[in-house]
Amino acid sequence: MTDESVVQIDGPWRHRSVSAGGTRFHVVEIGEGPLVLLLHGFPQFWWTWHRQLVSLAEAGFRAAAVDLRGYGGSDKPPRGYDLITLARDAAGLIRALGEANATVVGHDWGGLLAWTMGVYQPRVVQRLVVVSAPHPLRIRTAIATDLRGQAWAARHTFGFQLPMGPERLLVRDDAAQVGRVLHAWSAPGWPDSGSERLYRSAFQIPGVAHCALEYHRWAVRSVLRPDGMRYARRMRTPVRVPTLQLHGSLDRYVLPRSAQGSGRYVEAPYRWRLIEGVGHFPQEERPGAFDTELLSWLTDPEAGRRATSEGHRPE
């Protein structure tokens, strides 16, 4: 097993322990200026944003990448892996970092969390950037209607519903399965051996494998439960936060066609960008192209205008 020191990676940033809502989070922070909160996905940790931490700081932002509940150096409580609680976590973190609001950038599960914050916690969200993550209602529709496409691409989520076995598989043989997932979902050429090593090591921190799978289990098991039905009804509320949606053209886990159409849920300035030649991890596969899109959006004053009553921007 690996201890939490594996995620304490040196760099120009500073590591902090921040409490929000009774949960302790590991946060990596750099820069001064408007806050940008960076939320990772599966099967990663804050390190997925290490290049963006630097580029955002150089552009005049205060960038903070967090290990989500259950991951890395953050607490790993036995429950709270639903998107509503996770959105509350992130909102509490923004306030604990001393800010009234922030731009929220989320990848994969962090992206689903970002969409949820746009509905459940809009007051703390200045802008949204969602990466490799359709709107939660859009991905539900894609899985239900595209059985040979998106449902097959996301088949591992259904396998994760089994008890205990998936956790053991993910950490077996030095977490070799984590490496296979990274390679399968990315375009050829990524991850490099160093990145793969970091993610495989971090996934072996005690409790991480189980907690990470609880996200997937809630997503499936809640669909027909009262909490899941309430969530789906609430998520029909339009997002009135300016939103940038970035997606890799070669994403084999969340197909680009499954992500398109999310703009119908946004009643604010909305921008869709497909990044060519990358898979599910564009922020690491082509960080230069990713940062160009991200910083262009963050520094565009027109993109920052919140919604009025006229309706949403077309995609």
C-alpha positions as CSV (number, residue, x, y, z in Angstrom):
1,M,0.0,0.0,0.0
2,T,1.0,3.6,-0.6
3,D,0.7,6.4,1.9
4,E,-0.6,9.9,1.2
5,S,2.9,11.4,0.9
6,V,2.8,10.3,-2.8
7,V,0.6,13.2,-3.6
8,Q,2.8,15.8,-1.8
9,I,4.7,16.6,-5.0
10,D,7.1,19.5,-4.9
11,G,6.7,22.4,-7.3
12,P,6.2,26.2,-7.5
13,W,2.9,25.6,-5.6
14,R,2.1,25.2,-1.9
15,H,0.2,22.4,-0.3
16,R,-2.6,23.2,2.2
17,S,-5.0,21.3,4.3
18,V,-8.4,23.1,4.2
19,S,-11.5,22.1,6.1
20,A,-15.0,22.6,4.6
21,G,-18.2,21.2,6.1
22,G,-16.3,19.0,8.5
23,T,-14.2,17.3,5.8
24,R,-10.5,17.9,5.3
25,F,-9.3,18.5,1.8
26,H,-5.8,18.5,0.3
27,V,-5.4,21.7,-1.8
28,V,-2.5,22.7,-4.0
29,E,-2.4,26.4,-4.6
30,I,-0.4,29.0,-6.6
31,G,-0.8,32.6,-7.8
32,E,-2.7,35.7,-6.9
33,G,-5.9,37.0,-8.4
34,P,-9.4,35.7,-9.1
35,L,-9.8,32.2,-7.8
36,V,-10.0,29.2,-10.2
37,L,-10.9,25.9,-8.5
38,L,-9.7,22.8,-10.4
39,L,-11.6,19.5,-9.9
40,H,-10.2,16.3,-11.1
41,G,-11.9,13.1,-12.3
42,F,-11.4,9.3,-12.2
43,P,-8.8,7.7,-11.7
44,Q,-6.7,10.7,-11.0
45,F,-5.9,13.4,-8.3
46,W,-4.9,17.0,-8.2
47,W,-1.8,16.3,-10.4
48,T,-3.9,16.2,-13.6
49,W,-3.9,20.1,-13.3
50,H,-0.2,20.6,-12.6
51,R,0.4,22.4,-15.9
52,Q,-2.7,24.5,-15.6
53,L,-1.7,25.6,-12.1
54,V,1.3,27.3,-13.5
55,S,-0.3,28.7,-16.6
56,L,-3.2,30.2,-14.7
57,A,-0.9,31.7,-12.1
58,E,1.2,33.3,-14.9
59,A,-2.0,34.7,-16.4
60,G,-2.9,36.5,-13.1
61,F,-5.2,34.0,-11.4
62,R,-5.1,32.2,-8.1
63,A,-5.3,28.5,-9.0
64,A,-6.3,25.9,-6.5
65,A,-6.4,22.1,-7.4
66,V,-8.1,19.9,-4.8
67,D,-8.1,16.2,-4.2
68,L,-11.8,15.4,-4.2
69,R,-13.5,13.6,-1.3
70,G,-12.0,10.1,-1.1
71,Y,-9.0,10.8,-3.2
72,G,-5.3,11.6,-2.6
73,G,-4.6,13.5,0.6
74,S,-8.2,14.4,1.3
75,D,-10.5,12.7,3.9
76,K,-12.1,9.4,2.9
77,P,-15.4,9.2,4.8
78,P,-17.7,6.3,4.4
79,R,-20.4,8.3,2.6
80,G,-21.1,11.5,0.8
81,Y,-20.2,10.5,-2.8
82,D,-23.4,11.8,-4.4
83,L,-23.0,14.9,-6.6
84,I,-25.1,17.0,-4.3
85,T,-22.8,16.5,-1.4
86,L,-19.8,16.9,-3.6
87,A,-21.1,20.2,-4.8
88,R,-21.6,21.3,-1.2
89,D,-17.9,20.3,-0.6
90,A,-16.7,22.4,-3.4
91,A,-18.8,25.4,-2.5
92,G,-17.5,25.2,1.1
93,L,-14.0,25.0,-0.2
94,I,-14.4,28.3,-2.1
95,R,-15.6,30.0,1.0
96,A,-12.9,28.3,3.2
97,L,-10.3,29.7,0.7
98,G,-11.7,33.2,1.6
99,E,-13.6,33.9,-1.6
100,A,-17.3,34.6,-2.3
101,N,-17.1,32.9,-5.7
102,A,-14.8,31.3,-8.2
103,T,-14.4,30.0,-11.7
104,V,-14.9,26.2,-11.4
105,V,-13.0,23.9,-13.8
106,G,-13.9,20.3,-13.7
107,H,-12.8,17.2,-15.6
108,D,-14.7,13.9,-15.9
109,W,-16.4,13.5,-12.4
110,G,-15.1,16.9,-11.6
111,G,-17.0,18.1,-14.6
112,L,-20.3,16.5,-13.5
113,L,-19.7,18.1,-10.2
114,A,-19.2,21.5,-11.9
115,W,-22.5,21.1,-13.8
116,T,-24.1,20.3,-10.5
117,M,-22.7,23.4,-8.8
118,G,-24.1,25.5,-11.6
119,V,-27.6,24.5,-10.5
120,Y,-27.2,23.8,-6.8
121,Q,-24.6,26.4,-5.8
122,P,-24.8,29.1,-8.5
123,R,-23.9,32.0,-6.1
124,V,-20.4,30.7,-5.6
125,V,-19.8,30.0,-9.3
126,Q,-18.6,32.9,-11.5
127,R,-17.9,30.8,-14.6
128,L,-17.9,27.1,-15.4
129,V,-15.5,25.1,-17.5
130,V,-16.4,21.5,-18.0
131,V,-14.0,19.0,-19.6
132,S,-14.8,15.6,-21.0
133,A,-18.2,15.8,-19.1
134,P,-21.6,16.1,-20.6
135,H,-24.4,17.7,-18.6
136,P,-25.6,14.9,-16.2
137,L,-29.0,14.7,-18.0
138,R,-27.4,14.6,-21.4
139,I,-25.1,11.6,-20.5
140,R,-28.1,9.8,-19.0
141,T,-29.9,10.2,-22.3
142,A,-26.9,9.1,-24.3
143,I,-26.4,5.9,-22.3
144,A,-30.1,5.0,-22.6
145,T,-30.4,5.7,-26.3
146,D,-27.0,4.8,-27.7
147,L,-26.5,1.3,-26.5
148,R,-23.8,0.3,-29.0
149,G,-22.0,3.6,-28.6
150,Q,-22.1,5.4,-25.3
151,A,-23.5,2.6,-23.2
152,W,-20.8,0.3,-24.4
153,A,-18.1,3.0,-23.9
154,A,-19.2,3.5,-20.3
155,R,-19.6,-0.3,-19.5
156,H,-17.0,-0.2,-16.8
157,T,-19.4,1.9,-14.7
158,F,-21.9,-0.9,-14.7
159,G,-19.1,-3.4,-13.7
160,F,-18.2,-1.2,-10.8
161,Q,-21.6,-1.9,-9.2
162,L,-20.4,-5.2,-8.0
163,P,-19.2,-5.3,-4.3
164,M,-15.5,-5.4,-3.4
165,G,-14.3,-7.2,-6.5
166,P,-13.8,-4.0,-8.6
167,E,-11.7,-2.4,-5.9
168,R,-9.4,-5.4,-5.7
169,L,-9.0,-5.5,-9.5
170,L,-8.1,-1.8,-9.7
171,V,-5.2,-2.2,-7.1
172,R,-4.0,-5.7,-8.1
173,D,-0.5,-6.0,-9.6
174,D,0.6,-2.5,-8.5
175,A,-2.7,-0.9,-9.8
176,A,-1.9,-2.1,-13.4
177,Q,-5.6,-1.7,-14.2
178,V,-5.4,2.0,-13.6
179,G,-2.7,2.2,-16.2
180,R,-4.8,0.3,-18.6
181,V,-7.7,2.7,-18.1
182,L,-5.5,5.7,-18.8
183,H,-4.1,4.2,-22.0
184,A,-7.5,3.0,-23.2
185,W,-9.2,6.4,-22.8
186,S,-6.5,8.6,-24.1
187,A,-5.1,9.1,-27.6
188,P,-1.8,7.3,-28.5
189,G,1.2,8.8,-26.8
190,W,-0.2,9.5,-23.4
191,P,0.3,8.7,-20.5
192,D,4.0,8.8,-20.3
193,S,5.6,6.4,-17.8
194,G,6.0,9.1,-15.1
195,S,2.4,10.1,-15.2
196,E,1.2,6.5,-15.2
197,R,3.4,5.8,-12.2
198,L,2.0,8.7,-10.2
199,Y,-1.7,7.7,-10.9
200,R,-1.1,4.1,-10.1
201,S,0.7,4.9,-6.9
202,A,-2.0,7.4,-5.7
203,F,-4.8,5.0,-6.4
204,Q,-3.2,2.5,-3.9
205,I,-3.5,5.0,-1.0
206,P,-5.8,3.1,1.5
207,G,-9.4,3.8,0.9
208,V,-9.1,5.5,-2.5
209,A,-10.2,2.6,-4.7
210,H,-13.4,2.1,-2.7
211,C,-14.2,5.8,-2.4
212,A,-13.6,6.4,-6.1
213,L,-16.0,3.6,-7.0
214,E,-18.7,5.0,-4.7
215,Y,-19.1,7.9,-7.2
216,H,-20.0,5.4,-9.9
217,R,-22.2,3.4,-7.7
218,W,-24.3,6.4,-6.6
219,A,-24.7,7.5,-10.2
220,V,-26.3,4.1,-11.2
221,R,-28.0,3.1,-8.1
222,S,-29.7,6.4,-7.4
223,V,-31.4,6.6,-10.8
224,L,-34.6,4.9,-9.6
225,R,-34.3,6.1,-5.9
226,P,-36.0,9.2,-4.6
227,D,-32.7,11.0,-4.1
228,G,-31.7,10.4,-7.7
229,M,-35.1,11.4,-9.1
230,R,-35.0,14.6,-7.1
231,Y,-31.5,15.3,-8.4
232,A,-32.7,14.7,-12.0
233,R,-35.7,17.0,-11.6
234,R,-33.5,19.8,-10.0
235,M,-30.9,19.5,-12.8
236,R,-33.6,20.5,-15.4
237,T,-33.1,24.0,-13.9
238,P,-31.2,26.0,-16.5
239,V,-27.5,26.8,-15.8
240,R,-27.3,30.6,-15.7
241,V,-23.5,30.6,-15.3
242,P,-21.3,31.3,-18.4
243,T,-20.0,27.9,-19.5
244,L,-17.2,26.6,-21.6
245,Q,-17.3,22.9,-22.6
246,L,-14.1,21.3,-23.8
247,H,-13.9,17.8,-25.3
248,G,-11.3,15.6,-27.0
249,S,-12.2,14.5,-30.5
250,L,-10.8,11.0,-29.8
251,D,-12.4,10.5,-26.4
252,R,-13.4,6.8,-26.3
253,Y,-15.0,6.9,-22.9
254,V,-17.3,9.8,-23.3
255,L,-18.0,10.0,-27.0
256,P,-18.0,13.5,-28.4
257,R,-21.6,13.0,-29.7
258,S,-22.7,12.3,-26.2
259,A,-21.2,15.5,-24.9
260,Q,-22.7,17.7,-27.7
261,G,-26.2,18.9,-26.9
262,S,-25.3,19.9,-23.3
263,G,-25.7,23.6,-24.3
264,R,-29.5,23.3,-24.3
265,Y,-29.3,23.3,-20.5
266,V,-27.4,26.6,-20.3
267,E,-29.1,30.0,-20.3
268,A,-25.9,32.0,-20.4
269,P,-23.0,32.6,-22.7
270,Y,-21.9,29.1,-23.8
271,R,-19.0,27.9,-25.9
272,W,-18.3,24.4,-27.2
273,R,-14.8,23.5,-28.3
274,L,-13.6,20.2,-29.7
275,I,-9.9,19.7,-29.2
276,E,-8.5,17.6,-32.1
277,G,-6.2,14.7,-31.6
278,V,-6.8,14.1,-27.9
279,G,-8.8,11.6,-25.9
280,H,-10.4,11.9,-22.5
281,F,-7.6,13.8,-20.8
282,P,-7.0,17.0,-23.0
283,Q,-5.5,19.0,-20.1
284,E,-2.6,16.5,-20.1
285,E,-2.5,15.2,-23.6
286,R,-2.3,18.6,-25.3
287,P,-1.9,21.2,-22.5
288,G,-0.9,24.0,-24.8
289,A,-4.1,23.7,-26.9
290,F,-6.1,23.2,-23.7
291,D,-4.7,26.3,-22.0
292,T,-5.3,28.4,-25.1
293,E,-9.0,27.7,-25.0
294,L,-9.2,28.0,-21.2
295,L,-7.4,31.3,-20.9
296,S,-9.2,32.8,-23.9
297,W,-12.5,32.0,-22.2
298,L,-11.4,33.3,-18.8
299,T,-10.2,36.6,-20.1
300,D,-13.1,37.2,-22.5
301,P,-15.3,39.9,-20.9
302,E,-18.3,39.0,-23.2
303,A,-18.1,35.4,-22.0
304,G,-18.4,36.5,-18.4
305,R,-21.9,38.0,-18.7
306,R,-24.4,36.1,-16.7
307,A,-27.8,35.0,-18.2
308,T,-30.7,37.3,-18.7
309,S,-34.3,36.2,-19.5
310,E,-33.7,35.9,-23.3
311,G,-32.6,32.3,-23.2
312,H,-29.4,30.3,-24.0
313,R,-26.8,30.8,-26.5
314,P,-26.8,28.2,-29.3
315,E,-23.9,25.7,-29.5
